[in-house]
Amino acid sequence: MSRIVRIHEYGDASVLRIEDVAVPAPAADEVQIAVKAIGINRAEVMFRNHAYLQEAEFPSRLGYEAAGTVVTVGADVTGFAEGEAVSVIPPLDIARWGTYGEVANVPARLVVKHPAALSFEEAAAVWMQYVTAWGALVEQAKLGEGDFVIVTAASSSVGLAAFQIARMVGATVIATTRTGAKRQALLDAGAHHVVATGEEDLVAKVMEITDGAGARVVLDPVGGPSFEQLTASMARGGILLEYGALSGEPTPVSYTHL
C-alpha cells in the first residue's frame, strides 16, 4: 500500500485526502516511480474545484508534475533502470496519471532522466512552464526573428519562460503587468518592454513600440475584459493564444479587431 492523495468530491483544499491505496503494476508502456517531489499549479486547483476542462471520476487522483526514482517498468519499456532519477513531462490526463502520492505510474514517453546536479524539487518544477510556453510560441505561433510578442501575467512561471524562449528565437517581448511595481524585475528577467496596464494605455504603447504594426503574437492566461485590448494591440493576421482563464469573467470578442 502507498499513501496517495485523492479527492472524492469537488471543493477547496479540505477535500484532499491522503489514503492508503494499492497502486497497480505499470502498464506495458508505463514507468512506475517513487515520487520524491511534486509541483503544484493552478490547473490542479481548478480541477479540484470543478473549473477545469477535465471531469473527475471519483475517487480521483490528481497532479501533473513529479520527480523521483524508477521503481519498475512495463513490459515494453526499455532504457530505464531501477533507482534512476527521473522527472515527468506533464501528461494530458491529470487524473489517470496523477502524481500526488508516494508512487505514480506514468507513460514512459513522458519520463526524462535528469542530471544529479538537478534536485528533485527543481526537476519537478521545471517542465510545466516551459512546455506550455514552447508549445504555444514555437509550435503553434511559429514565433521568430523580428516578431513582437505580448506576454500577459508576465511575472508568472509561464511568462518568465516565455521571455527566454522568445529571446532565443529572436523575438521582442512586450510584457504586461497591472502596475509599475514589477517593471524593473520584468526587464531584468528578459522583457524588452513593460506596459503597466493599470497606468498606461496598452494599445497606444504597443503601437508605439511596434511603429504602428501591432504585435503578431499574444500569449495570455487571463481572458476576460482585457481580451479586447489585446486584440486591438495585434498585427493583422496575428495569433492570440489563450492558455488559461484567470479572469473568471466573460471574454468579449470584438469583430472589428479580428
C-alpha positions in Angstrom: 0.0 0.0 0.0 1.1 3.5 -0.8 0.0 6.9 0.5 -1.9 8.6 -2.3 -3.7 12.0 -2.4 -7.2 11.6 -3.8 -10.5 13.6 -3.9 -14.0 12.1 -3.5 -15.8 15.3 -4.4 -15.1 18.8 -5.8 -14.2 21.6 -3.4 -11.5 23.5 -1.7 -8.3 22.1 -0.2 -10.3 20.4 2.5 -11.5 17.7 0.0 -7.9 16.4 -0.4 -7.4 13.0 1.4 -4.3 11.1 2.0 -5.3 7.4 1.6 -3.6 4.0 1.6 -4.0 2.7 -1.9 -2.7 -0.4 -3.7 -1.0 1.1 -6.8 -1.1 -1.5 -9.6 2.0 -2.5 -11.6 2.7 -0.2 -14.5 1.1 -0.9 -17.9 3.3 -2.2 -20.7 4.1 1.4 -21.8 4.5 2.9 -18.4 7.2 3.6 -15.8 6.5 3.4 -12.0 8.3 6.0 -10.0 8.8 6.6 -6.3 7.8 10.2 -6.0 10.3 12.5 -4.3 8.9 15.9 -5.2 5.8 17.2 -6.9 4.8 20.5 -8.5 1.6 22.3 -7.5 0.0 24.5 -10.1 -3.3 26.3 -10.9 -4.6 23.6 -13.2 -4.7 21.2 -10.3 -6.6 23.7 -8.2 -9.1 24.3 -11.0 -9.5 20.5 -11.4 -10.2 20.1 -7.7 -12.7 23.0 -7.8 -14.6 21.6 -10.9 -13.4 24.5 -13.0 -11.1 22.6 -15.4 -11.5 21.1 -18.9 -11.4 17.5 -17.5 -14.1 15.8 -15.3 -13.1 13.8 -12.3 -14.2 10.2 -11.8 -14.3 9.7 -8.1 -12.3 8.8 -6.2 -9.8 10.6 -8.3 -6.0 11.1 -8.2 -4.6 14.4 -9.4 -1.3 16.0 -10.2 0.7 16.9 -13.3 4.3 17.3 -12.2 6.7 15.0 -10.3 10.3 13.8 -10.0 11.6 10.7 -8.3 13.3 7.4 -8.9 12.4 4.4 -11.1 10.8 1.5 -9.2 9.9 -0.7 -12.1 8.9 -0.5 -15.8 6.3 -2.0 -18.0 6.9 -5.0 -20.3 7.5 -2.8 -23.4 9.7 -0.2 -21.8 13.5 0.0 -22.3 16.1 2.5 -21.4 15.3 2.9 -17.7 16.9 1.2 -14.7 15.7 0.8 -11.1 16.8 3.7 -9.0 17.5 6.1 -11.8 16.5 9.8 -11.1 13.7 10.9 -13.5 11.2 13.6 -13.9 7.8 13.7 -15.6 6.7 15.9 -18.6 3.1 16.8 -17.7 0.7 14.3 -19.4 -2.6 15.1 -21.0 -4.7 13.4 -18.2 -4.4 15.0 -14.8 -6.2 12.1 -13.0 -5.2 8.9 -14.8 -1.5 9.6 -14.2 -1.9 11.7 -11.1 1.4 12.4 -9.4 0.2 13.4 -5.8 1.4 10.4 -3.8 4.3 8.2 -2.9 4.1 6.1 -6.1 2.9 7.0 -9.6 2.6 5.2 -12.9 3.3 7.5 -15.9 3.7 7.0 -19.7 7.3 6.1 -20.5 7.4 8.6 -23.4 7.0 11.4 -20.8 9.7 10.2 -18.4 13.0 12.0 -18.6 16.3 11.3 -16.9 17.8 14.3 -15.2 21.4 15.1 -14.1 22.5 14.7 -10.5 23.1 18.4 -10.4 19.4 19.0 -10.6 17.5 18.4 -7.3 14.2 16.5 -7.3 12.4 19.7 -6.4 13.9 21.6 -9.3 13.2 18.7 -11.7 9.5 18.5 -10.7 9.0 22.2 -11.1 10.8 22.9 -14.4 8.6 21.2 -17.0 5.1 22.7 -17.0 6.0 26.4 -17.7 8.5 25.6 -20.5 6.4 23.1 -22.4 3.4 25.5 -22.1 5.4 28.4 -23.5 7.3 26.4 -26.1 4.2 24.7 -27.4 2.3 28.0 -27.8 5.1 30.2 -29.1 7.2 27.9 -31.2 5.0 25.0 -32.3 1.7 27.0 -32.7 2.6 30.6 -33.4 5.9 29.9 -35.2 7.4 32.8 -33.3 10.7 34.0 -34.9 13.2 36.7 -35.7 11.6 40.2 -35.9 8.3 39.2 -34.3 6.7 41.1 -31.4 5.0 39.1 -28.7 2.8 40.4 -25.9 3.1 38.3 -22.7 0.4 38.9 -20.1 0.6 37.8 -16.5 4.3 38.3 -17.2 5.6 37.5 -13.8 4.1 34.0 -13.8 6.3 31.0 -14.3 5.0 30.6 -17.9 5.5 34.3 -18.5 9.1 34.2 -17.4 9.7 31.0 -19.5 8.2 32.8 -22.5 10.7 35.6 -22.2 13.6 33.2 -22.5 12.1 31.3 -25.4 11.1 34.5 -27.3 14.6 35.9 -26.9 16.1 32.6 -28.1 14.2 32.8 -31.4 14.9 36.5 -31.9 11.5 38.0 -31.0 10.9 41.1 -29.0 8.9 40.7 -25.7 6.3 43.2 -24.6 5.4 42.2 -21.0 2.2 43.4 -19.3 1.6 43.9 -15.6 -1.1 45.8 -13.7 1.2 48.3 -12.0 4.7 49.6 -12.5 5.9 47.9 -9.3 7.4 44.9 -11.1 8.7 46.8 -14.2 12.4 46.6 -13.3 12.1 43.0 -12.2 10.5 42.0 -15.5 13.1 43.9 -17.5 15.8 42.1 -15.5 14.1 38.8 -16.3 14.3 39.4 -20.0 11.4 41.6 -21.2 12.3 44.2 -23.8 9.4 46.4 -22.9 6.9 46.5 -19.9 3.4 48.0 -20.0 1.6 48.7 -16.8 -2.0 48.2 -18.0 -3.5 49.9 -14.9 -1.4 53.1 -15.6 -0.9 53.1 -19.3 -2.9 52.6 -22.5 -1.9 49.2 -23.7 -2.9 49.7 -27.3 -1.2 53.0 -27.6 2.0 51.7 -26.0 2.1 48.6 -28.2 1.6 50.6 -31.4 4.3 53.0 -30.3 6.7 50.1 -29.7 5.9 48.4 -33.0 5.7 51.5 -35.1 2.0 51.1 -35.6 2.2 47.5 -36.8 0.9 45.8 -33.6 2.2 42.5 -32.1 1.9 39.4 -34.2 1.6 37.1 -31.2 -0.1 37.4 -27.8 0.3 34.8 -25.0 -2.5 35.2 -22.5 -3.7 33.1 -19.5 -6.2 35.7 -18.3 -9.1 36.2 -20.8 -12.0 38.3 -19.6 -12.4 42.0 -20.4 -8.7 42.5 -21.2 -9.2 40.4 -24.3 -10.5 43.4 -26.3 -7.4 45.5 -25.6 -5.2 42.6 -26.5 -6.9 42.0 -29.9 -6.7 45.7 -30.6 -3.0 45.6 -30.0 -2.3 42.9 -32.5 -1.0 42.9 -36.0 -3.2 42.0 -39.0 -3.1 38.2 -39.3 -1.7 37.8 -35.8 -2.4 34.9 -33.4 -3.7 35.1 -29.8 -3.0 32.1 -27.6 -5.3 31.6 -24.6 -3.9 29.1 -22.2 -5.9 29.9 -19.0 -9.0 31.6 -17.6 -7.7 33.6 -14.6 -10.2 36.3 -15.0 -13.3 34.3 -14.4 -15.3 37.0 -16.3 -16.8 36.6 -19.8 -14.4 37.2 -22.6 -15.8 39.6 -25.2 -14.9 39.3 -28.8 -15.0 42.4 -30.9 -15.2 41.5 -34.6 -13.8 44.9 -35.5 -10.4 43.8 -34.2 -10.4 40.4 -36.0 
